[in-house]
Structure formats: structure tokens, C-alpha cells
Amino acid sequence: MRAHGLLPRVESCNVFISAALRLKRPEISVSFFREMRRCRISPNVYTANMVLRAFCALGRVADAAKVLDEMPDRGIDRTVVSFNTLIAAYCKDHGGLEHALELKKKMEREELPPDEVTYNTLINGLCKEGRMQHANRMFSEMRVMRVTPNTVTYNTLIYGYVMLGDNGAASRVREEMVKNRVEPDIVTYNALILGLCQDGKIQKAEHLVQQLDRHKLEPNASTFSALIIGQCKVQNSERAFQLLNVMKKSGFHPNYDTYKTVISTFCKNKDFEGAVDVMKDLLDRCIAPDKLFLHEFFDDLSMAKKLHLAQDLQLADKGGRFIPAVYYTGDYRNKVEVKNTC
């Protein structure tokens, strides 16, 4: 088209940029936007918002901020979506939370009222940094501004308290959630179950699991992982192993951290046969243990004079795909590289 002196309309350009984003190719969106500028095709607000998303997806937050700053100069009105996109990027960026809070003030100065996405994003950022007082102030402001807190809002606060070990506050948030007729979901229950399990309160956690059916909810991978953490917390490695198997039979895949926790608990209980069995399962799933964990595991076997158990492990690790041979020979304190491909 360009060779014949014809240029696409901005609406056609937007379709292309949108398609690239849907295909998770933000770099194509950015490249196409540059071509638009070279061809002097004026972007509109939809173009700018999509390019903001593209830069943020690429981790180029400074470039995204530049696009936001230039929008008025190009005759494009910034929207709540424009600000929300950059606020979310800053909240993900280490040390970017203060920039996100400043952006909220800026959008308010431009008479753009923050919506539930703005508040939820900032509350999440504050909770991740353990700034629960500030998160609660933001939550209170949200209601004053007549922006209705939703399930995501309450779940974020609950998880924030759980991460600080304040299960009492987490339960109170859930009570307020129910009082305000906001339906708890599986994420709500998983956070509360995790908090109780981290506290070693297994019976209370299991009681919450029993409530899931009443609310037409089903346990998922996070539910099982939390329960396994709880059993490991009280050093019940056998029950943790049972839950690991139930988790797999239910169609969920335990992650590396879950396996690591169970193996470590077996080792603490001096049940090295059990630890080796779980490690074999880990290898069967093509998950490579990290170097530090391998050192700890083989040190435990060595100190307990159980290195002979590693023979079964070596058979499972055909060809030393995940565990270098030096661990089996005992010369593993030298520098080794752990393979991580199946």
C-alpha cells in the first residue's frame, strides 16, 4: 500500500496491533507503532492504550511512561485504562509502587476517578510489600468513593494478612466479605487454608476444606499444596505423601516446591526410604532438583549412612539427566552443574 502512495487508516492499524497483542507478540505491536509514526498516521486513544500494554508486557515501563506523557501533546485524551495499565506495570516492577501511587494522584488531578481495577491493583501492590495499614486505608477510600470492593479486593487483603501470619485479621476480612454479600471463591478459601496450615492448625484447615462442597467449590492444586505444607509443618511426612498422591490422582501436578517440602520433611523424620521414593517421583516428572537442595539431600543421606539408597535413585535418573554422577560417588562438594532438561 505504501509503495502505491496509500496508507491504512488508524482503525486498520489498531486491528493489526490488537492482533499482535492477542498473539502475545508485543514487540510486533511496538514495531508497527513506530512504522505508523514514520508514515505520519496519527494514533488515537485505542492505539496509545494498546502500545502502553505492549511496552509494559516487554518490561519497558519507562517507554510506556513516555507514551502516557506524550498523549496530550498528540491530542489524545488519557483515560482510566491508560493510567491503570501503567499503574499495574509499576506495581509489578520492583520499587515501582511509589510511582504507581503518584500516578493515581495524577489521574485524580485530571478528574479521572480511579475504578475497581485501580484500587485492586494498588491494594495488591501494598499487600505484597506487607504495607497492610496503607492497604486498608486504600480499601476504606475505595468505599468512600463508592467503588464497590469485589472478590478480588477481599482476597488480596486476606492473602496479605496470611503472608504476615495474621490469620485473625484474615478471618475478619472474610467475615466482612460475607456480611457485604460478596461471594468467597476457591482463592478465598485457599488463602485461609494456607494461613491455618502455616500455623500448624491442621484440624481447622480441614474444617474449611469440608465447607467447600457447601459453597459448590472444589479443591484445586493450591488447596492440596496448602494441606501438604500443613502436614509437613507438623512433621507428618506420611500424611503429606498421601495427600501428594491424592493430588496427582485428582489430576493436579505438584510443583517443585511442594515436592521439596515433602522430601525435606521425610529427611527430618529420618525416613530416608520415603524421601528417596518422593525424589524418584520428582525425577519421573522431569523436574530437576536445584544444586543447593541436592547438597542438603545427599548430606542427609551421608550423615545417616544411607547413601546406598541412592542406587535406586540412580536407576530412576537414567543417564544422569537431572542428578550429576558426582552425587552418587560422594564427590559432590566439588563444583557441579545440574542438568535441567528431560
C-alpha positions as CSV (number, residue, x, y, z in Angstrom):
1,M,0.0,0.0,0.0
2,R,2.7,2.4,1.0
3,A,4.6,1.8,-2.3
4,H,1.5,3.0,-4.2
5,G,1.1,6.1,-2.0
6,L,-1.7,4.6,0.0
7,L,-1.7,4.4,3.8
8,P,-4.0,2.4,6.1
9,R,-6.5,4.2,8.3
10,V,-5.7,4.3,12.0
11,E,-8.6,1.8,12.6
12,S,-6.9,-0.8,10.4
13,C,-3.6,-0.2,12.2
14,N,-5.4,-0.8,15.5
15,V,-6.7,-4.1,14.3
16,F,-3.2,-5.2,13.5
17,I,-1.7,-4.0,16.8
18,S,-4.6,-5.7,18.7
19,A,-4.0,-9.0,16.9
20,A,-0.3,-8.9,17.7
21,L,-1.1,-8.4,21.4
22,R,-3.6,-11.3,21.3
23,L,-0.8,-13.5,19.9
24,K,1.4,-12.4,22.7
25,R,3.8,-10.6,20.3
26,P,4.1,-7.1,21.9
27,E,7.4,-6.5,20.1
28,I,5.5,-6.6,16.8
29,S,2.9,-4.1,18.2
30,V,5.7,-1.7,19.2
31,S,7.5,-2.1,15.8
32,F,4.3,-1.4,13.9
33,F,3.5,1.7,16.1
34,R,6.9,3.1,15.1
35,E,6.1,2.5,11.4
36,M,2.8,4.3,11.9
37,R,4.7,7.3,13.3
38,R,7.2,7.2,10.4
39,C,4.2,7.2,8.0
40,R,2.6,10.1,10.0
41,I,-0.5,8.1,10.7
42,S,-2.0,9.8,13.8
43,P,-2.7,7.3,16.6
44,N,-5.9,7.6,18.6
45,V,-6.6,6.7,22.2
46,Y,-7.1,3.0,21.4
47,T,-3.7,2.9,19.7
48,A,-2.0,4.6,22.6
49,N,-3.6,2.3,25.2
50,M,-2.5,-0.8,23.3
51,V,1.0,0.5,22.8
52,L,1.1,1.1,26.6
53,R,0.2,-2.5,27.1
54,A,2.8,-3.7,24.6
55,F,5.7,-1.7,26.3
56,C,4.5,-3.0,29.8
57,A,4.4,-6.6,28.5
58,L,8.0,-6.2,27.3
59,G,9.0,-4.8,30.7
60,R,9.9,-1.4,29.2
61,V,8.0,0.6,31.8
62,A,10.0,3.8,31.1
63,D,8.9,3.7,27.4
64,A,5.3,3.1,28.5
65,A,5.5,6.2,30.8
66,K,6.8,8.2,27.9
67,V,3.8,7.2,25.8
68,L,1.5,8.2,28.6
69,D,3.2,11.6,29.0
70,E,3.1,12.3,25.2
71,M,-0.6,11.5,24.8
72,P,-1.9,15.1,25.5
73,D,0.8,16.6,23.1
74,R,-0.6,14.3,20.4
75,G,-4.2,15.4,21.1
76,I,-5.1,12.1,22.7
77,D,-7.1,12.2,25.9
78,R,-5.7,9.9,28.6
79,T,-8.3,7.5,30.1
80,V,-8.6,5.5,33.3
81,V,-7.4,2.5,31.2
82,S,-4.3,4.4,30.2
83,F,-3.4,5.0,33.8
84,N,-4.4,1.6,35.0
85,T,-2.1,-0.1,32.5
86,L,1.0,1.8,33.8
87,I,-0.1,1.5,37.4
88,A,-0.2,-2.3,37.1
89,A,3.3,-2.3,35.5
90,Y,4.8,-0.2,38.3
91,C,3.2,-2.5,40.9
92,K,4.9,-5.4,39.3
93,D,8.2,-3.6,38.9
94,H,10.5,-3.8,42.0
95,G,10.5,-0.4,43.7
96,G,7.7,0.9,41.5
97,L,4.9,1.1,44.0
98,E,5.5,4.8,44.8
99,H,5.4,5.7,41.1
100,A,2.0,3.8,40.9
101,L,0.7,5.8,43.9
102,E,1.8,9.0,42.3
103,L,0.0,8.1,39.0
104,K,-3.2,7.6,41.0
105,K,-2.9,11.2,42.3
106,K,-2.2,12.4,38.8
107,M,-5.3,10.8,37.3
108,E,-7.4,12.3,40.1
109,R,-6.0,15.7,39.2
110,E,-7.1,15.1,35.7
111,E,-10.6,14.3,37.0
112,L,-10.3,10.7,36.1
113,P,-11.8,8.8,39.1
114,P,-10.0,5.5,39.9
115,D,-12.1,2.4,39.4
116,E,-12.1,-1.0,41.0
117,V,-9.1,-2.1,38.8
118,T,-7.0,0.9,40.0
119,Y,-7.8,0.2,43.7
120,N,-7.4,-3.6,43.4
121,T,-4.0,-3.2,41.7
122,L,-2.7,-0.7,44.3
123,I,-4.1,-2.8,47.2
124,N,-2.3,-5.8,45.8
125,G,1.0,-3.9,45.4
126,L,0.7,-2.7,49.0
127,C,-0.1,-6.1,50.4
128,K,2.8,-7.7,48.5
129,E,5.1,-5.3,50.4
130,G,3.4,-6.0,53.7
131,R,2.0,-2.5,54.0
132,M,-1.4,-3.6,55.4
133,Q,-2.2,-0.3,57.1
134,H,-1.9,1.6,53.8
135,A,-3.8,-1.2,52.0
136,N,-6.6,-0.8,54.5
137,R,-6.7,3.0,54.0
138,M,-6.9,2.4,50.3
139,F,-9.7,-0.1,50.9
140,S,-11.6,2.5,53.0
141,E,-11.1,5.2,50.4
142,M,-12.4,2.9,47.8
143,R,-15.7,2.6,49.7
144,V,-15.9,6.3,50.4
145,M,-15.5,6.9,46.7
146,R,-18.4,4.5,46.1
147,V,-16.3,2.0,44.2
148,T,-17.6,-1.4,45.3
149,P,-15.0,-3.9,46.6
150,N,-15.2,-7.2,44.8
151,T,-14.0,-10.7,45.4
152,V,-10.5,-9.8,44.1
153,T,-10.3,-6.9,46.6
154,Y,-11.1,-9.1,49.6
155,N,-9.0,-12.0,48.5
156,T,-6.0,-9.6,48.1
157,L,-6.4,-8.3,51.7
158,I,-6.9,-11.9,53.1
159,Y,-3.8,-13.2,51.4
160,G,-1.8,-10.1,52.5
161,Y,-2.7,-10.8,56.2
162,V,-1.9,-14.6,55.7
163,M,1.5,-13.7,54.4
164,L,2.2,-11.7,57.6
165,G,0.9,-14.6,59.7
166,D,-2.1,-12.7,60.9
167,N,-4.8,-15.3,60.4
168,G,-7.2,-13.5,62.8
169,A,-7.3,-10.4,60.6
170,A,-7.6,-12.6,57.5
171,S,-10.7,-14.3,59.0
172,R,-12.2,-10.9,59.9
173,V,-11.8,-9.7,56.3
174,R,-13.6,-12.9,55.2
175,E,-16.4,-12.2,57.7
176,E,-16.8,-8.7,56.4
177,M,-16.8,-10.1,52.8
178,V,-19.7,-12.4,53.6
179,K,-21.5,-9.6,55.5
180,N,-21.3,-7.4,52.4
181,R,-22.7,-10.2,50.3
182,V,-19.5,-10.7,48.3
183,E,-19.2,-14.4,47.5
184,P,-16.0,-16.1,48.6
185,D,-14.4,-18.2,45.9
186,I,-11.7,-21.0,46.0
187,V,-9.0,-18.4,46.1
188,T,-10.5,-17.0,49.4
189,Y,-10.6,-20.5,51.0
190,N,-7.1,-21.4,49.7
191,A,-5.6,-18.3,51.3
192,L,-7.4,-19.1,54.7
193,I,-6.4,-22.8,54.5
194,L,-2.8,-21.8,53.8
195,G,-2.7,-19.5,56.7
196,L,-4.0,-22.1,59.1
197,C,-1.7,-24.8,57.7
198,Q,1.4,-22.5,58.1
199,D,0.3,-22.1,61.7
200,G,0.1,-25.8,62.2
201,K,-3.7,-25.7,62.7
202,I,-4.5,-28.7,60.6
203,Q,-7.9,-29.5,62.0
204,K,-9.2,-26.0,61.4
205,A,-7.8,-26.1,57.9
206,E,-9.5,-29.4,57.2
207,H,-12.8,-28.0,58.5
208,L,-12.5,-25.2,55.9
209,V,-11.9,-27.8,53.2
210,Q,-15.1,-29.6,54.3
211,Q,-17.0,-26.3,53.7
212,L,-16.0,-26.1,50.0
213,D,-18.7,-28.6,48.9
214,R,-21.4,-26.5,50.7
215,H,-20.3,-23.5,48.6
216,K,-20.2,-25.6,45.4
217,L,-16.4,-25.2,45.3
218,E,-13.8,-27.9,44.5
219,P,-10.3,-28.2,45.8
220,N,-7.6,-27.3,43.3
221,A,-3.8,-27.6,43.2
222,S,-3.3,-24.7,45.6
223,T,-5.7,-26.4,48.1
224,F,-3.7,-29.6,48.1
225,S,-0.4,-27.7,48.3
226,A,-1.5,-25.8,51.4
227,L,-2.7,-29.0,53.1
228,I,0.7,-30.7,52.3
229,I,2.5,-27.7,53.8
230,G,0.4,-28.1,56.9
231,Q,1.2,-31.7,57.3
232,C,4.9,-31.0,56.8
233,K,4.7,-28.2,59.3
234,V,3.7,-30.8,62.0
235,Q,6.3,-33.3,60.6
236,N,3.6,-35.7,59.4
237,S,5.5,-36.9,56.3
238,E,3.4,-40.0,55.7
239,R,0.1,-37.9,55.6
240,A,1.9,-35.3,53.4
241,F,2.9,-38.2,51.0
242,Q,-0.7,-39.5,50.9
243,L,-2.0,-36.0,50.1
244,L,0.6,-35.7,47.3
245,N,-0.7,-38.9,45.8
246,V,-4.3,-37.8,46.1
247,M,-3.4,-34.5,44.5
248,K,-1.9,-36.4,41.5
249,K,-4.9,-38.8,41.2
250,S,-7.2,-35.7,41.2
251,G,-5.4,-34.5,38.1
252,F,-3.2,-31.8,39.6
253,H,0.5,-31.5,39.2
254,P,2.6,-30.8,42.3
255,N,5.2,-28.1,41.7
256,Y,8.8,-28.3,42.7
257,D,8.4,-26.5,46.0
258,T,5.7,-29.0,47.1
259,Y,8.0,-32.0,46.3
260,K,10.9,-30.3,48.0
261,T,8.9,-29.6,51.2
262,V,7.8,-33.3,51.4
263,I,11.3,-34.7,50.8
264,S,12.8,-32.4,53.4
265,T,10.1,-33.5,55.9
266,F,10.9,-37.1,55.3
267,C,14.6,-36.4,55.8
268,K,13.9,-34.5,59.1
269,N,11.9,-37.6,60.3
270,K,14.9,-39.8,59.3
271,D,12.7,-41.7,56.9
272,F,15.2,-41.7,54.0
273,E,13.4,-44.5,52.2
274,G,10.4,-42.3,51.9
275,A,12.5,-39.3,50.9
276,V,14.1,-41.3,48.1
277,D,10.6,-42.5,46.9
278,V,9.4,-38.9,46.6
279,M,12.6,-37.8,44.9
280,K,12.2,-40.7,42.3
281,D,8.7,-39.4,41.6
282,L,10.1,-35.9,41.2
283,L,12.6,-37.2,38.6
284,D,9.9,-39.2,36.8
285,R,8.1,-35.9,36.2
286,C,11.2,-34.4,34.6
287,I,11.7,-31.9,37.4
288,A,15.3,-31.1,38.2
289,P,16.4,-30.5,41.8
290,D,18.5,-27.4,42.3
291,K,22.1,-27.7,43.4
292,L,21.6,-26.5,47.0
293,F,18.8,-28.9,47.6
294,L,20.8,-31.8,46.2
295,H,23.7,-30.9,48.5
296,E,21.3,-31.0,51.5
297,F,19.7,-34.2,50.5
298,F,22.9,-36.1,49.9
299,D,24.4,-34.7,53.0
300,D,21.5,-36.1,55.0
301,L,21.8,-39.5,53.3
302,S,25.6,-39.5,54.0
303,M,25.3,-38.4,57.7
304,A,22.7,-41.2,58.2
305,K,24.9,-43.7,56.4
306,K,22.1,-44.3,53.9
307,L,23.9,-43.4,50.7
308,H,23.2,-46.9,49.4
309,L,19.6,-45.9,49.0
310,A,20.8,-43.5,46.2
311,Q,21.3,-46.6,44.0
312,D,17.6,-46.8,43.4
313,L,17.6,-43.1,42.7
314,Q,20.3,-43.5,40.1
315,L,18.3,-46.1,38.3
316,A,15.3,-43.7,38.1
317,D,17.6,-40.9,36.9
318,K,18.6,-42.8,33.7
319,G,21.8,-41.4,32.2
320,G,22.2,-38.8,35.0
321,R,19.6,-36.5,33.3
322,F,19.0,-34.5,36.4
323,I,21.5,-35.5,39.1
324,P,25.2,-35.5,38.1
325,A,27.2,-38.7,38.8
326,V,29.4,-37.0,41.4
327,Y,26.5,-37.1,43.9
328,Y,26.3,-40.8,43.6
329,T,30.0,-41.2,44.0
330,G,30.1,-38.9,47.0
331,D,32.3,-36.3,45.3
332,Y,29.5,-33.8,45.1
333,R,31.1,-31.0,47.1
334,N,33.1,-30.0,44.1
335,K,31.7,-27.5,41.6
336,V,29.0,-29.2,39.5
337,E,26.4,-28.2,37.0
338,V,22.9,-29.7,37.4
339,K,21.1,-30.5,34.2
340,N,17.5,-29.4,33.9
341,T,16.3,-30.9,30.7
342,C,14.2,-34.0,30.2
